Structures are given as structure tokens and as C-alpha cells.
Amino acid sequence: MEIASVEAIPYSIPYRKPLRFASGEVTHAEHVLIRVRTRGGLVGVADAPPRPFTYGETQAGVIAVVESLFAPQIVGVDADRRDLIRQRLHRTVGNPVAKAAIDMALWDVLGQAWSMPVHRLLGGFTDTLRVSHMLGFDTPEAMVTEANRMRDVYGITTFKVKVGRRPIDADVEVVRALRQTLGDKAELYVDGNRGWTPSESARALEQLSDVGLTLAEELCPADDVLGRRWLVNRCSVPFVADESVSTPAEVTRELLGGSATAISIKTARTGFSGSKEILHLATGLGVEVVMGNQIDGQLGTACTVAFGAAHEATSSRAGELSNFLDMSDDLLTEPLEIIDGHLTARTGPGLGVTVDPDKLAHYRTDN
């Protein structure tokens, strides 16, 4: 299983509509396909979705670090030497998405070599997850319409509502409209993407105290250290750290410092190996976790459901697995299907997915 090459292929697929939230707006999936080949002919794949407004990575930056630093350090190494490979990648600081994609592509290779699905390799707790859908900024009417469509067509009853606009009244109105329309059986939680101050966040949560929210995520920046601790102490539901916990050390800092009481795990950010470390840290400290979404396409979503289904803690909540529905197209030969509000991990060896060469040729941007 000696690694023969690591490719970084940029591509761009438009979304049907822009996804807007407090820290930015996304109109195209400008991602990088990572492809790891072994000398024995195995090919592992994963998706690297750069988020410059969150982690500082860009599409060009991912390609540059993979081609100039990461590939030369791991070509010639056996794919099953995961810790050695991680040690070499982590000599370079930052670049979480690039590192994560290489890690997951290697797990894909291992699953193929050992004739086992990745979700079984990782833990094998179950093979399916309930789905949560993320609702981006829009009018109350448009967001209610989208939620109704997701419920009626796909059976989704859990919704993550993007908040963080000023004044807070617009988002309060949206959440109330969603609760009134969807009823008490729907699960609603909010994500501010660091858009509010601690005091704005507290006022919004107070105004929504009767709506039945289940989580509150990154309502204000973690860098507002004292303000965030003050807010978390006032919060009656688990306060989820997301952008602020891209490493196990940051998870420790936020939890022990009183700045979070739950953790969002994103395989696009920490791969499978790093996500396992974070999961074990969180469960060891007795805090809840949720499988997050980095505005993933179907390949990234296949990775998220594989990890989420593999473990008891990550499968107990709905995972954020539906944003690929907003893309105008995708790269996989066999599309993922959300049925009755659930998404099932692929049963084939590795990730069980195949990239369509014609679609990749059409959408790649380095030709």
C-alpha cells in the first residue's frame, strides 16, 4: 500500500441559490478533490472545501500546500502508517482542510485494501444518521418554505437556523415563524457564526426562551473571552463550539475555560483521525457532540455520515448532511439519497463512492 502520488484537483460547481450567513456568503462549491494513489492501484478520494473567512485556506492555497509540502513528505510511505503520516503533515501549522482531506483519502484506501466500509473501520456502531438541514439567511417566508420542502420531500424534521444579523429582531422573527409552521415535533437550533456580541446573543436567547431550541452554536466570537463565558453561563441549552475548535487543544481550551458545553465535529476540518481524537476528548469530558457541515458536497457528506454512523455519541443526534441538495450538480456517479429523514453510509469498501470522470473533467478549473 505504498503511496505513489497525491493529487489536488480544483473544481467549481454553482449552488442553486447563495447560502448566506453571518461570516460570509457562498455561491459556488470551489473545492479541491484530493486523490491518493498507491503503487498497487488503489485510489482513495476526499474533498477539501476551503473556507477563507473561517480558517484562512483558499483553493489555491490547498493545492499549493498539498503539492509543495504534503505530497513530497508522504509519497513512498505505506498508507497504513497513519500516525507517521499525520506527524509529517502536522509539521506544517494550519491548513486543516488540506490535512483532513489527505487523511480521509487514506482511510478510503485502507477500506478498499481490507474490503471493509470506512464506517465499520472507524467503529461500526450503526450505518445511518438522522439528517439536520441548515437554513441560511433569507426572509421568514422563504426560510419557512424551504423547511417545509425539506420536511415534505425528504422527511427532515431537524433544522439548524443561521442567525447573527443585526438587529436581532429579524432572526428572532424567523425562528418564531419556523416553530409556528413546523410545530412542536420539529427540532430547531441556532448558529450565529460569531455574528453577535455576547449581550446581543443573550437578548436573542431570552426572546426565544419559549421556542424550545435544543442547541446554540458560536453566537459570539470565542475571542470575546470573558463575554463568551458570561454568555455560556446564562445559556439554558448546550452551547456548541464550532469554528473555535479546529484542534483537540482548542477543544480543551473552550470546554475547560467555560466557553462551550458541546462540540461540533467536522470531518472536513479534522479528517477521520483528528475527529476521533476530538470525539474521545469530548466524551471523556462528558459533553455532547454534533456532526457539523462545512457546506459539503456529496463526497464530503459521505465522509461525515461514515464517521457519524461509526460511533454511538455522534449518531445520537441528527447530523448536518443535506447541504449538497443546494448544489446544481455533483461529482459522484451514484448520488446520495436522503430517505425518511435519514442518510445511510455506503456499504462498499472504503467510502464506497466513485468520482465521475466526465463530471470532474467538466467542472475542474485547472484545464
TAJOZI-V141093 format. One record per residue. OMEGA is omega as a letter, one per 20 degrees, with the letter a starting at -180 (999 if undefined). Layout:
OMEGA + OMEGA
This chain:
r + a + a + a + r + a + r + a + r + r + a + r + a + r + r + r + r + r + a + r + a + a + r + a + a + r + r + r + r + a + r + r + r + a + a + r + r + r + r + r + r + a + r + a + r + a + r + r + a + r + a + a + r + a + r + r + r + r + r + a + r + r + a + a + r + a + a + a + a + a + r + a + a + r + a + r + r + a + a + r + a + a + r + r + r + r + r + r + a + r + r + a + r + r + a + a + r + r + a + a + r + r + a + r + r + r + r + r + a + r + r + a + a + r + a + r + a + a + r + r + a + a + r + a + r + r + a + r + r + a + r + r + a + a + r + a + r + r + r + a + a + a + r + r + r + r + r + a + r + r + a + a + a + r + a + a + r + a + r + a + r + r + r + r + r + i + a + a + a + a + r + r + r + a + r + r + r + r + a + a + a + r + a + a + r + r + r + r + a + r + a + a + r + a + a + r + r + a + r + r + a + r + r + r + r + r + a + a + a + a + r + r + a + r + r + a + r + a + r + a + r + r + r + a + a + r + a + r + r + a + a + r + r + a + a + r + r + r + a + r + a + a + a + a + a + r + r + r + r + r + r + a + a + a + a + r + r + a + r + r + r + a + r + r + r + r + r + a + a + r + r + a + r + r + r + r + a + r + a + r + a + a + r + r + r + r + a + r + r + r + a + a + r + a + a + r + a + r + r + r + r + r + a + a + r + r + a + a + a + a + a + a + a + a + a + r + r + r + a + a + a + a + r + r + a + a + a + r + r + a + a + r + r + a + r + a + r + a + r + r + a + r + a + r + a + a + r + r + a + r + r + a + r + r + r + a + r + r + r + r + a + a + a + a + a + r + 999
